[in-house]
């Protein structure tokens, strides 16, 4: 039997399918935004990564391993950026769902209340971090040292390189919202938190 490494080496990274239809998040996130964000930006990161790692020691490695091995290495910045952005976007799509928002699952809600005081306070902290992120980046709900926390990262950076376990994220790069909201990042973040955020996915990531 072929080893997992040899099997994966023969297969370049692929763009994972969206977990819902292009128009499933409308009107909060339009099908037009999904077409560009997923079909152009996300696909571009995957395609560029495949070109960058071809014939290198990173060929055939999973995204998480590439990210860990290239983080904070100046000569591997391009590989890190494209691997991390490919991973981040897949995680972001799963952090959203049609008819999301509402009450978190029972396994997650007490942890949110212990860390933030209430679900609304958690949402407010996520929103504040999203608006405070200067330029492009991401806002994350993470598990860090057994406790939930909100962190923001710039550009392609990911929490797991500094010890946090991502539970969900919101993309605050302009391409995530500009077609629908122009410069109104606050409106985009608020709508996502109220109607699309996937607390069930966050609960699944506690394990």
Buried (B, 14 or more C-beta within 10 A) or exposed (E): EEEEEEEBEEEBBEBBEBBBEBBBBBEBBBEEBBEBBBEEBBBBBBBBBBEBBEEEEBBBBEBEEBBBBBBEEEEBEEBBBBBBBBBBBBBBBBBBBBEBBEEBEEEBBEBBBEBBEEBEEBBBBBBBBBBEBEEBBBBBBBBBEEEBBBBBBEEBBBBBBEEBBBBBBBBBBBBBBBBBBEEEBEBBBBBBBEBBBBBBBBBBBEE
